[in-house]
């Protein structure tokens, strides 16, 4: 769990914000909650049981689930009801930040030590269709399926001596 999340001004003015505002304060509250929930991570894909979230927010689970559906319809997130996994589709881009993506490599720079933490976060996501969709969208940038050898922040520290 992180101590903070970035909430950009566009949070209140993009298409999902418009849909949430039109639906009322429950949807607006749920949208902000899924970004900052205790189970959340910087990837924006994590397990979120609706009853747990509804209890945190002091609302009925059906109200929480209705707001999730509205946010799904707006294209803001996806929710797998079998595994209780939520995926905020553009969250990884927003939280990790384009400045950290290497222009040369087209991926998160290997010297960035956060890659190990991102892999750990991703490993906690239950297997489901959303996890595979997330990989299709972000694996080229984040290299979540790469081998551990590729995450060494100091390649010169790896022994290259012949036997």
Residue pairs with C-beta under 8 A, 6 or more apart in sequence:
1 38
1 39
1 40
1 41
2 40
2 41
2 42
5 35
5 36
5 40
5 42
5 95
6 94
6 95
7 32
7 35
7 36
8 94
10 17
11 17
11 31
11 32
11 35
15 74
15 75
15 76
16 31
16 71
16 74
16 75
16 76
17 28
17 31
18 74
19 27
19 70
19 71
19 73
19 74
19 76
20 27
20 28
20 30
20 31
20 67
20 70
20 71
20 74
21 27
21 28
23 67
23 70
26 59
26 63
26 64
26 66
26 67
27 67
27 70
27 71
29 57
29 59
29 67
30 53
30 57
30 64
30 67
30 68
30 71
31 67
31 71
31 76
33 53
33 56
33 57
34 40
34 48
34 53
34 68
34 71
34 77
34 86
34 88
35 44
35 88
35 91
37 46
37 48
37 53
37 56
38 56
39 46
39 47
39 48
39 52
40 46
40 48
41 121
41 124
42 91
42 92
42 95
42 96
42 118
42 121
43 91
43 92
43 95
43 118
43 121
43 122
43 125
43 134
43 138
43 142
44 87
44 88
44 89
44 90
44 91
44 92
44 94
44 95
45 85
45 86
45 87
45 88
45 91
45 92
45 122
45 125
45 130
45 131
45 134
46 85
46 86
46 121
46 124
46 125
47 83
47 84
47 85
47 86
47 124
47 125
47 126
48 84
48 85
48 86
49 84
50 61
50 64
50 65
50 68
50 84
51 61
53 64
54 60
54 61
54 63
54 64
57 64
68 77
68 79
68 86
69 79
71 77
72 78
72 79
75 89
76 88
76 89
77 86
77 87
77 88
77 89
78 86
78 87
78 89
78 130
78 133
79 85
79 86
79 87
80 86
80 87
80 128
80 129
80 130
82 128
83 126
83 127
83 128
83 130
84 126
85 125
85 126
85 128
85 130
85 131
87 130
87 133
87 134
89 137
92 138
92 142
96 108
96 114
96 118
96 142
100 108
100 109
100 112
100 114
101 107
101 108
101 109
101 141
102 108
102 109
106 140
106 141
107 140
107 141
107 142
107 143
108 114
108 115
108 118
108 141
108 142
108 143
110 150
110 151
110 152
110 153
110 155
111 153
111 154
112 153
113 153
115 142
115 143
115 151
116 151
118 142
118 144
119 144
119 151
122 131
122 134
122 144
125 131
125 134
135 144
135 145
138 144
139 145
143 150
143 151
149 158
152 158
